[in-house]
Amino acid sequence: MDPDNFSSAAPGRVLRTSKGYWAFVPDPLPPTIEWSTSLISALGEAERNLGRLASLADTLPSPYILVRPFIRREAVLSSRIEGTHASLVDLYQYESAQLSFFEDASDVREVHNYVRALDYGLERSKTLPVSLRLIREMHGILMDGVRGEHLTPGEFRRSQNWIGPPGSTIESATIVPPPVGEMHQALDSLEKFIHTPSDIPQLARAGLIHYQFEAIHPFLDGNGRVGRLLVTLLLVEWGLISQPLLYLSAFFEARRLDYYDRLLMVSQRGEWEKWLFFFFKGVSSQSLDAITRIERLGQLRSAYQERLRMERAEARLLQTLDVLFERPILNIRQLESALNVPYRTAQRYIERLEGIGILREVTGQARNRLYRADEIVRALEG
């Protein structure tokens, strides 16, 4: 790491360690923010659009139906930023135990772990506020049985890491996070900031916390994914949205270089305002995106319900639709379990939905068949 890349406005100190390399230790939050007209406008737009999403979420008759597919979409996109290549379809197939579809399931297993970690964090945060303990627990799930599992999952690092292009060394790295001792001090300060009431707008606090976590980089692997999980947990815990339907990974993944550059420019030049402007634009954009997807899925659900009523379908078959919106790629066993009906009944329901074009068999096999609701998948992925 080159200390000359850090200006006097850098929000922290560059120190030379006892081993001779340079590292960056961020100052405790909060920084001084220059609230320009454009930044205030971006914050206002983000708050309005997030409010619209929150209001829509509160009116949904069964919000959990959409929460699960939204979590899976976020898992795919957040993991893609870190280099995985699994798709949403791959994830649903993996969860249906169709492992033969994959020569190597490592990527999709990482995505599946993201789903598990987020599910765990959302449930655990009902009784345990967002904290260093919860962050460690989620990291342990995230790294379970995947690449990096040897890098102390669920524990803060006990050695130095660094950030840079592939093949970079600690000397040539773009940035070296705090040494272990300073890292623990920075984490303690971050936890205090999370729990201390503040006049700073909550969306701004979320953006500051995300930057700070990434600057501290407390794990040997998985920091980016945990940092993005943290944003979702905070928005729910602070009551900005009642259901976890807002995720920023789609915005960050589409602008990956800008995302990394904005974070780096905070560390090197103290460009908080540019980072927050980027963060607010992400919140605004993804709020509108979520609203569009929810409305599209709602229209699709209504159209399916009407189609089944015209077919004089029994009420139990109508309930199958809710299962499809939670899990648009499934097998008969999964439907059997979800509805708590006999296997033959679940098979009959699937054959009925296949017959009217809502489901499509995608394996071509005589056994272990898998069915896909193409229109639902398109609405989620498009």
C-alpha positions as CSV (number, residue, x, y, z in Angstrom):
1,M,0.0,0.0,0.0
2,D,1.3,3.4,-1.0
3,P,0.8,6.0,1.8
4,D,1.2,8.8,-0.7
5,N,-2.2,7.8,-2.2
6,F,-3.9,9.0,1.1
7,S,-4.5,12.8,1.3
8,S,-4.7,14.9,4.4
9,A,-8.5,14.6,4.1
10,A,-8.4,10.8,4.5
11,P,-10.8,9.9,7.4
12,G,-8.2,7.9,9.4
13,R,-4.5,7.4,9.8
14,V,-1.9,5.6,7.7
15,L,0.5,3.8,10.0
16,R,3.6,1.8,9.5
17,T,3.4,-1.5,11.3
18,S,6.2,-3.2,13.2
19,K,6.5,-5.6,10.3
20,G,7.2,-2.7,7.9
21,Y,4.1,-2.5,5.8
22,W,1.6,0.3,5.7
23,A,-2.0,0.0,6.8
24,F,-5.0,2.3,7.0
25,V,-7.0,2.7,10.2
26,P,-10.4,4.5,9.8
27,D,-11.5,7.1,12.3
28,P,-14.6,6.3,14.4
29,L,-17.9,7.4,13.0
30,P,-19.5,9.8,12.4
31,P,-17.5,12.0,10.1
32,T,-18.4,15.6,9.2
33,I,-20.7,15.6,6.2
34,E,-21.1,18.6,3.9
35,W,-24.8,18.4,3.1
36,S,-24.9,20.0,-0.4
37,T,-28.2,20.7,-2.2
38,S,-27.6,17.7,-4.5
39,L,-26.9,15.3,-1.6
40,I,-30.0,16.5,0.3
41,S,-32.0,16.0,-2.8
42,A,-30.6,12.5,-3.3
43,L,-31.4,11.6,0.3
44,G,-35.0,12.9,0.0
45,E,-35.6,10.9,-3.2
46,A,-34.2,7.8,-1.6
47,E,-36.4,8.3,1.5
48,R,-39.5,8.9,-0.6
49,N,-39.0,5.8,-2.8
50,L,-38.1,3.6,0.2
51,G,-41.3,4.9,1.8
52,R,-43.3,3.9,-1.2
53,L,-41.8,0.4,-1.0
54,A,-42.5,0.2,2.7
55,S,-46.1,1.3,2.2
56,L,-46.6,-1.3,-0.5
57,A,-45.0,-4.0,1.6
58,D,-47.4,-3.2,4.4
59,T,-50.4,-3.7,2.2
60,L,-49.4,-7.1,0.8
61,P,-51.8,-9.8,2.0
62,S,-49.0,-12.4,2.2
63,P,-45.6,-10.5,2.1
64,Y,-43.7,-13.7,3.0
65,I,-44.5,-15.0,-0.4
66,L,-42.3,-12.4,-2.0
67,V,-39.7,-12.1,0.7
68,R,-38.2,-15.5,0.0
69,P,-37.6,-15.0,-3.7
70,F,-36.3,-11.5,-3.1
71,I,-33.8,-12.9,-0.6
72,R,-32.7,-15.5,-3.2
73,R,-32.3,-12.9,-5.9
74,E,-30.1,-10.8,-3.5
75,A,-28.0,-13.8,-2.6
76,V,-27.3,-14.4,-6.3
77,L,-26.3,-10.8,-7.0
78,S,-24.3,-10.2,-3.9
79,S,-22.3,-13.4,-4.4
80,R,-21.8,-12.5,-8.1
81,I,-19.9,-9.3,-7.0
82,E,-17.5,-11.7,-5.3
83,G,-17.0,-13.8,-8.4
84,T,-19.5,-16.6,-8.3
85,H,-21.4,-17.5,-11.5
86,A,-24.5,-19.2,-10.1
87,S,-27.9,-18.0,-11.3
88,L,-31.3,-17.8,-9.6
89,V,-32.3,-20.9,-11.5
90,D,-29.2,-22.7,-10.4
91,L,-30.1,-21.8,-6.8
92,Y,-33.6,-23.1,-6.9
93,Q,-32.4,-26.3,-8.6
94,Y,-29.8,-26.8,-5.9
95,E,-32.4,-26.4,-3.2
96,S,-34.5,-29.0,-5.0
97,A,-31.6,-31.4,-4.5
98,Q,-31.0,-31.7,-8.2
99,L,-27.2,-31.8,-7.7
100,S,-26.6,-33.8,-10.8
101,F,-27.3,-30.6,-12.8
102,F,-23.9,-29.3,-11.7
103,E,-20.4,-30.5,-12.4
104,D,-19.2,-28.2,-9.6
105,A,-21.7,-27.0,-7.1
106,S,-19.3,-24.8,-5.2
107,D,-20.6,-21.5,-6.6
108,V,-24.3,-22.3,-5.9
109,R,-23.4,-23.6,-2.5
110,E,-21.9,-20.2,-1.7
111,V,-25.1,-18.5,-2.8
112,H,-27.2,-20.9,-0.8
113,N,-25.2,-20.1,2.3
114,Y,-25.9,-16.4,1.7
115,V,-29.6,-17.2,1.8
116,R,-29.1,-19.2,5.0
117,A,-27.1,-16.4,6.6
118,L,-29.6,-13.7,5.7
119,D,-32.6,-15.9,6.9
120,Y,-30.7,-16.5,10.2
121,G,-29.8,-12.9,10.6
122,L,-33.4,-11.7,10.1
123,E,-34.8,-14.2,12.5
124,R,-32.0,-13.7,15.1
125,S,-32.3,-10.0,15.0
126,K,-35.8,-10.2,16.4
127,T,-34.2,-11.0,19.8
128,L,-30.6,-9.9,19.3
129,P,-29.9,-6.4,17.9
130,V,-27.4,-6.0,15.1
131,S,-24.1,-6.5,16.9
132,L,-20.6,-7.9,16.5
133,R,-21.9,-11.2,17.8
134,L,-24.7,-11.5,15.2
135,I,-22.2,-10.5,12.5
136,R,-19.9,-13.3,13.5
137,E,-22.7,-15.8,13.6
138,M,-23.9,-14.9,10.1
139,H,-20.3,-15.1,8.8
140,G,-20.0,-18.6,10.2
141,I,-23.0,-19.7,8.2
142,L,-21.9,-17.8,5.1
143,M,-18.6,-19.6,5.0
144,D,-19.7,-23.1,6.0
145,G,-18.4,-25.7,3.6
146,V,-17.3,-23.4,0.8
147,R,-14.1,-21.8,-0.5
148,G,-12.6,-19.8,2.4
149,E,-14.0,-22.2,5.0
150,H,-10.4,-22.7,6.3
151,L,-10.2,-18.9,6.9
152,T,-11.7,-19.0,10.4
153,P,-15.5,-18.7,9.6
154,G,-17.4,-17.0,12.3
155,E,-14.3,-15.4,13.8
156,F,-12.7,-12.0,13.3
157,R,-9.3,-12.4,11.7
158,R,-6.2,-13.0,13.8
159,S,-3.8,-12.1,11.0
160,Q,-3.4,-9.3,8.4
161,N,-5.4,-9.2,5.2
162,W,-5.2,-6.8,2.2
163,I,-7.2,-5.7,-0.7
164,G,-6.0,-5.4,-4.3
165,P,-5.9,-7.0,-7.7
166,P,-5.3,-10.7,-8.0
167,G,-1.7,-11.5,-7.3
168,S,-1.0,-8.4,-5.3
169,T,1.1,-8.6,-2.1
170,I,0.7,-6.7,1.1
171,E,3.2,-4.1,-0.2
172,S,1.5,-3.7,-3.6
173,A,-2.1,-3.9,-2.3
174,T,-4.5,-1.1,-3.1
175,I,-5.3,-0.8,0.6
176,V,-4.4,-2.7,3.8
177,P,-7.1,-2.7,6.5
178,P,-6.3,-2.1,10.2
179,P,-3.9,-4.5,12.0
180,V,-5.6,-6.9,14.4
181,G,-5.3,-4.7,17.5
182,E,-6.6,-1.6,15.8
183,M,-9.2,-3.7,14.0
184,H,-10.8,-4.7,17.3
185,Q,-10.8,-1.1,18.5
186,A,-12.5,0.0,15.3
187,L,-15.1,-2.7,15.5
188,D,-16.0,-1.7,19.1
189,S,-16.4,1.9,17.9
190,L,-18.6,0.7,15.0
191,E,-20.8,-1.3,17.3
192,K,-21.2,1.8,19.6
193,F,-22.2,3.9,16.6
194,I,-24.8,1.4,15.5
195,H,-26.4,1.4,19.0
196,T,-26.1,5.1,19.8
197,P,-29.1,7.3,18.9
198,S,-28.2,9.9,16.4
199,D,-29.6,12.9,14.5
200,I,-28.0,11.7,11.3
201,P,-30.7,10.4,8.8
202,Q,-31.0,6.7,9.1
203,L,-30.2,6.1,5.4
204,A,-27.0,8.1,5.8
205,R,-26.1,6.1,8.9
206,A,-26.6,2.8,6.9
207,G,-24.3,4.1,4.2
208,L,-21.6,5.2,6.7
209,I,-21.8,1.8,8.5
210,H,-21.4,-0.1,5.3
211,Y,-18.3,1.9,4.3
212,Q,-16.8,1.5,7.8
213,F,-17.3,-2.2,7.9
214,E,-15.7,-2.6,4.5
215,A,-12.8,-0.4,5.6
216,I,-12.2,-2.4,8.8
217,H,-12.5,-5.7,6.7
218,P,-12.6,-7.9,9.9
219,F,-12.8,-11.3,8.2
220,L,-10.3,-13.1,6.0
221,D,-13.0,-13.7,3.5
222,G,-16.7,-12.8,3.0
223,N,-16.5,-9.1,4.1
224,G,-18.3,-7.7,1.1
225,R,-21.3,-10.1,1.4
226,V,-21.5,-9.6,5.2
227,G,-21.3,-5.8,4.7
228,R,-24.3,-5.9,2.3
229,L,-26.2,-8.2,4.6
230,L,-25.7,-5.6,7.3
231,V,-27.5,-2.9,5.3
232,T,-30.7,-5.0,5.0
233,L,-30.7,-6.0,8.7
234,L,-30.3,-2.3,9.7
235,L,-33.2,-1.1,7.5
236,V,-35.5,-3.7,9.0
237,E,-34.3,-3.2,12.6
238,W,-34.7,0.6,12.3
239,G,-38.2,0.2,11.0
240,L,-37.5,1.8,7.6
241,I,-39.1,-1.2,6.0
242,S,-41.2,-3.9,7.7
243,Q,-40.2,-6.7,5.2
244,P,-36.7,-7.4,3.7
245,L,-37.6,-6.4,0.2
246,L,-34.8,-3.8,-0.5
247,Y,-31.4,-5.0,-1.5
248,L,-28.6,-3.0,-3.0
249,S,-26.5,-5.7,-4.6
250,A,-28.2,-5.4,-8.0
251,F,-27.2,-1.7,-8.1
252,F,-23.7,-2.4,-6.8
253,E,-23.2,-5.3,-9.2
254,A,-24.2,-3.3,-12.2
255,R,-21.8,-0.6,-11.2
256,R,-19.1,-2.7,-9.6
257,L,-16.1,-0.5,-10.5
258,D,-17.9,2.6,-9.3
259,Y,-18.9,0.8,-6.1
260,Y,-15.3,-0.1,-5.3
261,D,-14.0,3.3,-6.4
262,R,-16.4,5.2,-4.2
263,L,-15.5,3.2,-1.2
264,L,-11.8,3.6,-1.9
265,M,-12.1,7.4,-2.4
266,V,-13.6,7.7,1.0
267,S,-10.5,6.0,2.5
268,Q,-8.0,7.9,0.4
269,R,-9.6,11.3,0.1
270,G,-12.5,11.6,2.5
271,E,-15.1,11.7,-0.3
272,W,-18.0,10.9,2.0
273,E,-20.5,13.0,0.0
274,K,-19.8,11.2,-3.3
275,W,-20.1,7.8,-1.6
276,L,-23.4,8.8,0.2
277,F,-24.8,10.2,-3.1
278,F,-24.0,6.9,-4.8
279,F,-25.5,4.9,-1.9
280,F,-28.7,7.1,-1.9
281,K,-29.1,6.6,-5.6
282,G,-28.8,2.8,-5.0
283,V,-31.5,2.9,-2.4
284,S,-33.8,5.0,-4.7
285,S,-33.2,2.8,-7.7
286,Q,-33.6,-0.5,-6.0
287,S,-36.8,0.7,-4.2
288,L,-38.4,1.5,-7.5
289,D,-37.1,-1.8,-8.9
290,A,-38.6,-3.7,-6.0
291,I,-41.9,-1.9,-6.4
292,T,-42.0,-2.8,-10.1
293,R,-41.3,-6.4,-9.5
294,I,-43.8,-6.7,-6.7
295,E,-46.5,-5.1,-8.9
296,R,-45.6,-7.4,-11.8
297,L,-45.7,-10.5,-9.5
298,G,-49.0,-9.3,-8.0
299,Q,-50.6,-9.0,-11.5
300,L,-49.3,-12.4,-12.4
301,R,-50.7,-14.0,-9.2
302,S,-54.1,-12.4,-9.9
303,A,-54.1,-13.7,-13.5
304,Y,-53.2,-17.2,-12.3
305,Q,-55.9,-17.1,-9.7
306,E,-58.5,-16.0,-12.3
307,R,-57.4,-18.8,-14.6
308,L,-57.8,-21.4,-11.9
309,R,-61.2,-20.1,-11.0
310,M,-62.3,-20.4,-14.6
311,E,-61.1,-24.0,-14.4
312,R,-63.2,-24.4,-11.3
313,A,-60.1,-25.4,-9.4
314,E,-60.5,-26.4,-5.7
315,A,-59.2,-24.1,-3.0
316,R,-56.2,-26.3,-2.2
317,L,-54.9,-25.9,-5.7
318,L,-55.2,-22.2,-5.4
319,Q,-52.9,-22.4,-2.4
320,T,-50.3,-24.1,-4.6
321,L,-49.9,-20.7,-6.4
322,D,-48.5,-19.2,-3.2
323,V,-45.9,-22.0,-3.0
324,L,-44.9,-21.3,-6.6
325,F,-44.3,-17.6,-5.9
326,E,-42.1,-18.6,-2.9
327,R,-40.4,-21.3,-4.9
328,P,-40.9,-21.1,-8.7
329,I,-38.7,-24.1,-9.4
330,L,-39.7,-27.2,-7.4
331,N,-40.3,-30.9,-7.3
332,I,-43.3,-32.8,-6.2
333,R,-41.8,-33.6,-2.8
334,Q,-41.3,-30.0,-2.1
335,L,-45.0,-29.2,-2.9
336,E,-46.0,-32.2,-0.8
337,S,-44.2,-30.8,2.2
338,A,-45.3,-27.2,1.7
339,L,-49.0,-28.1,1.5
340,N,-48.8,-31.1,3.8
341,V,-50.7,-33.2,1.4
342,P,-50.2,-36.8,0.1
343,Y,-47.6,-37.2,-2.6
344,R,-50.2,-38.3,-5.2
345,T,-52.2,-35.1,-4.4
346,A,-49.2,-32.9,-4.9
347,Q,-48.4,-34.7,-8.2
348,R,-52.0,-34.2,-9.4
349,Y,-51.8,-30.5,-8.6
350,I,-48.5,-30.1,-10.5
351,E,-49.9,-32.0,-13.5
352,R,-52.9,-29.7,-13.4
353,L,-50.8,-26.6,-13.4
354,E,-48.6,-28.0,-16.1
355,G,-51.7,-28.7,-18.2
356,I,-52.8,-25.1,-18.2
357,G,-49.3,-23.7,-18.8
358,I,-48.3,-22.3,-15.5
359,L,-45.6,-24.9,-14.9
360,R,-43.2,-26.6,-17.2
361,E,-41.2,-29.8,-16.6
362,V,-37.5,-29.0,-17.2
363,T,-35.5,-32.2,-16.7
364,G,-37.0,-34.5,-19.3
365,Q,-36.5,-37.4,-16.8
366,A,-38.9,-40.1,-15.8
367,R,-38.0,-39.7,-12.1
368,N,-36.8,-36.8,-9.9
369,R,-38.6,-34.4,-12.2
370,L,-38.3,-30.7,-11.7
371,Y,-41.0,-28.1,-12.6
372,R,-40.5,-24.4,-13.4
373,A,-42.9,-21.4,-13.4
374,D,-41.3,-19.5,-16.3
375,E,-43.2,-16.3,-16.0
376,I,-42.5,-16.0,-12.3
377,V,-38.8,-16.6,-12.8
378,R,-38.7,-14.0,-15.6
379,A,-40.4,-11.5,-13.3
380,L,-37.7,-12.1,-10.7
381,E,-34.7,-12.2,-12.9
382,G,-35.6,-9.7,-15.6
